Amino acid sequence: MRVVLSLGGSVLAPELDPERVAAYAAAIERLVGEGCELGVVVGGGGIAREYIRTARELDANEVLDQLGIDVTRVNARLLITALGASVDPSPAHDYDEAAAAIRRGDVSVMGGVTPGQTTDAVAAALGEYVDADLLVFATGADGIYDVDPNVDDAAEQFAEMTPEELVEVVVPMSRDAGASAPVDLLAAKLIQRAGIRTVVLDGHDPTAVENAVLYGEHTGTDVVPAGGGEPSYWAQR
């Protein structure tokens, strides 16, 4: 099974905690041990936002995107440091590098690629590029809701939805500066185009990611393309 994991910076490194990074590295190594081919895209999280905020206050707008990309790659290097010999030792800087590592049996860890593009979109694009069986967004949210649960207590979580429904839900959130979608609009559109089976879940517990990848068990949201049934690669406990 080929899997792309989008690992939010706020999940991997909300602060510099070696135990948290090591726990995620151990989970990734267990997935590899179960036969998964893995690409991991790491976000910048709060550290990236702090750098960007500071640069903006210095009127350095031309470097904002590059600062964000640099921080994602530092986070990627941190995860690589915690992984064993099966990982590509340098963060991939583009999809060709990542795909080559995955196809030769290494875990590829990467951060951002292009200014103006989030790591959500990078993960979705990588999933399409390598024809992934499964795309998992390990975020600070526990799934996809019909409206932003941070601003509406009546928000309802989707247990399952189609890629088309995902785009429909994310579009109004992307227009509202006060809203926060767990997957951005470009990522949602790439998922729709590629028809990739996707899971969006709370990634603070690495074990939750393992269970989602290996068994399809989670409390988040399944994004299921038309005609998509229970994947044959999910094992039975």
C-alpha positions as CSV (number, residue, x, y, z in Angstrom):
1,M,0.0,0.0,0.0
2,R,1.3,3.4,-1.0
3,V,0.4,6.2,1.5
4,V,1.1,9.9,1.7
5,L,0.9,11.4,5.1
6,S,0.3,15.1,5.6
7,L,1.7,15.8,9.1
8,G,0.8,19.2,10.4
9,G,3.6,21.2,12.0
10,S,1.3,21.9,15.0
11,V,0.9,18.2,15.4
12,L,4.5,17.1,15.0
13,A,6.2,20.1,16.7
14,P,3.8,22.4,18.6
15,E,7.0,22.9,20.7
16,L,10.4,21.3,20.4
17,D,9.6,18.0,22.1
18,P,11.9,15.1,21.2
19,E,9.6,12.5,22.6
20,R,6.7,13.6,20.3
21,V,8.9,13.6,17.2
22,A,10.3,10.2,18.3
23,A,6.8,8.8,18.7
24,Y,5.8,9.8,15.2
25,A,9.0,8.4,13.8
26,A,8.3,5.1,15.6
27,A,4.7,5.1,14.1
28,I,6.1,5.7,10.6
29,E,8.7,2.9,11.1
30,R,5.9,0.5,12.2
31,L,3.9,1.3,9.0
32,V,7.0,0.6,6.9
33,G,7.3,-2.7,8.8
34,E,3.8,-3.5,7.8
35,G,4.7,-3.0,4.1
36,C,3.6,0.6,3.5
37,E,5.4,2.8,1.0
38,L,5.4,6.2,2.6
39,G,5.7,9.8,1.6
40,V,5.4,12.3,4.5
41,V,4.8,16.0,4.0
42,V,5.5,18.1,7.1
43,G,3.9,21.5,7.8
44,G,5.4,24.5,9.4
45,G,2.9,25.0,12.3
46,G,3.1,27.8,14.8
47,I,6.8,28.3,14.3
48,A,6.3,29.2,10.6
49,R,3.5,31.6,11.5
50,E,5.7,33.3,14.0
51,Y,8.5,33.8,11.4
52,I,6.0,35.0,8.9
53,R,4.4,37.4,11.3
54,T,7.8,38.9,12.3
55,A,8.9,39.3,8.7
56,R,5.6,41.0,7.9
57,E,6.2,43.4,10.7
58,L,9.6,44.1,9.1
59,D,7.8,44.8,5.8
60,A,9.7,41.9,4.3
61,N,6.7,40.7,2.3
62,E,8.8,39.2,-0.5
63,V,10.3,36.6,1.8
64,L,7.1,35.5,3.6
65,D,6.4,32.4,1.5
66,Q,10.1,31.3,1.4
67,L,10.3,31.6,5.2
68,G,7.3,29.3,5.5
69,I,8.9,26.7,3.1
70,D,12.2,26.9,5.0
71,V,10.5,26.1,8.3
72,T,8.6,23.2,6.9
73,R,11.9,21.8,5.7
74,V,13.5,22.3,9.1
75,N,10.6,20.3,10.6
76,A,11.1,17.7,7.9
77,R,14.8,17.4,8.8
78,L,13.8,17.0,12.5
79,L,11.6,14.0,11.6
80,I,14.3,12.5,9.4
81,T,16.7,12.7,12.3
82,A,14.4,10.5,14.4
83,L,13.9,7.9,11.6
84,G,16.1,4.9,10.9
85,A,18.0,3.8,7.9
86,S,14.9,3.4,5.7
87,V,14.4,7.2,5.2
88,D,15.9,9.4,2.4
89,P,18.4,11.4,4.4
90,S,17.5,14.8,2.9
91,P,14.1,16.4,2.5
92,A,12.8,16.2,-1.0
93,H,12.6,19.6,-2.7
94,D,10.2,18.5,-5.5
95,Y,7.8,15.7,-6.5
96,D,10.4,13.9,-8.7
97,E,12.8,13.6,-5.7
98,A,10.0,12.4,-3.4
99,A,8.7,9.9,-5.9
100,A,12.1,8.5,-6.7
101,A,12.7,7.8,-3.0
102,I,9.4,6.2,-2.5
103,R,9.8,3.9,-5.5
104,R,13.2,2.7,-4.3
105,G,11.7,1.8,-1.0
106,D,12.7,4.7,1.2
107,V,10.4,6.9,3.2
108,S,10.5,10.4,1.7
109,V,10.0,13.3,4.0
110,M,9.5,16.8,2.5
111,G,8.1,20.2,3.4
112,G,6.8,23.0,1.2
113,V,7.6,23.2,-2.5
114,T,6.1,26.3,-4.1
115,P,5.4,29.8,-2.8
116,G,1.7,30.3,-2.2
117,Q,1.0,26.6,-1.9
118,T,0.3,25.0,1.5
119,T,1.7,21.7,2.6
120,D,-1.9,20.4,2.4
121,A,-1.8,21.0,-1.4
122,V,1.8,19.5,-1.6
123,A,0.6,16.3,0.1
124,A,-2.4,16.0,-2.3
125,A,-0.2,16.7,-5.3
126,L,2.3,14.1,-4.2
127,G,-0.5,11.6,-3.6
128,E,-1.6,12.1,-7.2
129,Y,2.0,12.1,-8.5
130,V,2.8,8.7,-7.0
131,D,-0.7,7.2,-7.5
132,A,-1.1,6.8,-3.7
133,D,-3.7,4.3,-2.4
134,L,-4.4,6.5,0.6
135,L,-3.9,10.1,1.7
136,V,-4.0,10.9,5.4
137,F,-4.2,14.4,6.8
138,A,-3.0,14.3,10.5
139,T,-4.2,17.7,11.7
140,G,-5.2,19.6,14.8
141,A,-8.8,19.1,13.8
142,D,-10.8,15.9,14.3
143,G,-12.3,15.8,10.9
144,I,-14.4,17.8,8.4
145,Y,-17.5,19.7,9.6
146,D,-20.3,21.2,7.6
147,V,-19.3,24.7,9.0
148,D,-16.4,25.9,11.0
149,P,-16.8,24.3,14.5
150,N,-14.6,27.1,16.0
151,V,-17.3,29.6,15.3
152,D,-20.5,27.5,15.3
153,D,-21.3,25.2,18.2
154,A,-24.0,23.5,16.0
155,A,-21.4,22.3,13.5
156,E,-21.7,18.6,12.5
157,Q,-18.9,16.3,11.6
158,F,-19.0,14.2,8.4
159,A,-18.1,10.6,9.0
160,E,-17.9,10.1,5.2
161,M,-18.2,12.4,2.2
162,T,-17.2,12.5,-1.5
163,P,-14.4,14.6,-2.9
164,E,-17.1,16.8,-4.5
165,E,-18.8,17.4,-1.1
166,L,-15.4,18.2,0.4
167,V,-14.8,21.0,-2.2
168,E,-18.3,22.3,-1.6
169,V,-17.7,22.5,2.2
170,V,-14.2,24.0,1.9
171,V,-15.1,26.8,-0.6
172,P,-17.1,29.0,1.8
173,M,-14.5,28.4,4.6
174,S,-11.8,29.6,2.2
175,R,-13.6,32.8,1.6
176,D,-14.1,33.6,5.3
177,A,-11.0,35.1,6.9
178,G,-12.2,34.0,10.3
179,A,-12.8,30.3,9.3
180,S,-10.3,27.5,9.4
181,A,-10.7,24.5,7.1
182,P,-8.7,21.4,8.1
183,V,-7.9,20.9,4.4
184,D,-7.4,23.9,2.1
185,L,-9.2,24.5,-1.2
186,L,-6.4,23.6,-3.6
187,A,-5.8,20.3,-1.7
188,A,-9.6,19.5,-1.9
189,K,-9.6,20.2,-5.6
190,L,-6.6,18.0,-6.2
191,I,-8.2,15.2,-4.2
192,Q,-11.3,15.5,-6.3
193,R,-9.3,15.5,-9.6
194,A,-7.2,12.5,-8.6
195,G,-9.9,10.5,-6.8
196,I,-7.7,9.6,-3.9
197,R,-9.2,7.9,-0.9
198,T,-8.5,10.4,1.9
199,V,-8.8,10.4,5.7
200,V,-8.8,13.6,7.8
201,L,-8.2,13.1,11.5
202,D,-6.8,14.5,14.7
203,G,-3.2,13.6,14.5
204,H,-2.0,14.4,18.0
205,D,-1.8,10.6,18.7
206,P,0.5,8.8,16.3
207,T,-1.4,5.6,17.1
208,A,-4.5,7.0,15.5
209,V,-2.7,7.5,12.3
210,E,-1.4,3.9,12.4
211,N,-4.9,2.6,12.9
212,A,-6.3,4.7,10.1
213,V,-3.7,3.5,7.7
214,L,-3.6,-0.2,8.6
215,Y,-7.3,-0.8,9.5
216,G,-9.3,2.2,8.3
217,E,-10.2,2.8,12.0
218,H,-10.5,6.4,13.1
219,T,-12.9,9.0,14.5
220,G,-12.2,11.5,11.7
221,T,-13.7,11.9,8.2
222,D,-13.4,9.5,5.2
223,V,-13.3,11.2,1.8
224,V,-14.4,8.4,-0.5
225,P,-14.4,8.8,-4.3
226,A,-17.5,7.6,-6.3
227,G,-17.6,3.8,-6.4
228,G,-15.1,3.5,-3.6
229,G,-15.8,0.6,-1.3
230,E,-13.8,-0.9,1.6
231,P,-10.1,-1.0,0.4
232,S,-8.7,-4.5,0.1
233,Y,-5.4,-3.3,1.6
234,W,-7.0,-2.6,5.0
235,A,-6.2,-5.6,7.3
236,Q,-8.5,-7.3,9.6
237,R,-7.6,-7.3,13.3
